[in-house]
Structures are given as structure tokens and as C-alpha cells.
């Protein structure tokens, strides 16, 4: 994998906080990260390229979207990776390790990773659980993730490599509906991130427009998945 920066010097990234999430349970990681980027009006400063880069693009509010994009908040010194798609599974390990090593090289202060927990197994009143790597000094007023509860996927790999590479990382895990998009769970993640970064991002829109957001992103996701499953002359080349 390769990181391409534009309109920003590498020195500006040093000691920044980093945020990312993936389109997994409830789409929480994607919904929360995109909401943060849009509400903070962050500027796009880079792209991540993989060997088997997904051949999908579309027009977003800020212009032509690419699969993996970096945004930067000058005021709060925060770097954000927006993953419109999951990498191919065979690239999960390389993608995660490559990004963690890149963050370490730029001396990122803290990596904030956003995922989701299946709400069918919710056993506490709070809407969020969390965990952190051994080098993180963050403390949150949420219950920790249950011991021996297994994390899987790219978020788990980011966490594993952060621990191995001594990168401070905090993982935010709201309880979410695994059968559909869950903007309310994303709102809980944003509130937790506010407490770490100093953001004051409102989440009313995520709560109030939950159904609209769910329908729009579900339609987009279905179109992307349908297109990715096609092959040969049946694909739409635009």
C-alpha cells in the first residue's frame, strides 16, 4: 500500500490524532467518520492506494470520491481516514499494518478506531464499550470490552498492529444493529470521539435523520455491492 499526500506537508501531521472506521456492523465506523469529516468541513489531503484497489468511484459532497481518502482538521490537528469500501480481504493485513507503520513514522499521538458491537448481546445500560492498546493513556467513562470477546476484521488488525508497533490506540465500539445501517450507534461513537478530541460535533442530525440516512446509504451500498459482484461485459463502465 502507498499513502499519497496532497496540499499538506508531512511535518504538519506529526503528533496529530488519527480517526478511522470501516463499513462493518451497522456501518457505524463509516457513518461516524463521514459525519465528523462533513461537520468539521475537513479538507482532503491524501489518498491510500493498494495493489488491488477497488475499481469504484462516485461523486460525493466534496467531489470525486476514491476508496480510501485522508482528511485533515487544521484547528484540532486531527487526521481522518475515510474508507468508502472495505479493502479486498486478502489485503486486510497489509493495509492495516501499512497504515499503522505509516502512523508510527509520523508519530501520531493517538489512533481512534471506530467499530460496532452486535446489540443483541448488550449487557450494560451504556451504549458504548471500548478498549485501548498498552501505549494509550486515554481514559473514557464507558465500560471496557468484555474479556475474551473476539474482534475480527480490519478493525481488529488495526488494533493488533497498533499493539505490536507500540502505537497508542483507542477503540470505540457502540452497540449497533447488525442487520441494517445504525446512525444512532454512529451518533454514540461521535459523542465518544468528541470527548477525546475536543470536537463539539452535534449528532442531532444522525438521530433525527436516521431513517433518511439509512435509506440513502443502504441504496448506495447495494449499488456498489451489485456492481462489484458483476464481471466482464455486464459491468457498467462510466
Secondary structure by P-SEA (a helix, b strand, c coil): cbbbbccccccccccbbbbbccccccaaaaaaaaaaaaaacccccccccccccccbbbbccccccccbbbbbbcccbbbbbbccccccccaaaaaaaaaaaaaaaacccbbbbbbccccccccccccccccccccccccccccccccccccccaaaaaaaaaaaaccbbbbbbcccccccccaaaaaaaaaaaaaaccccccaaaaaaaaaaaaaaaaaaaaaaaaaaaccccccccc
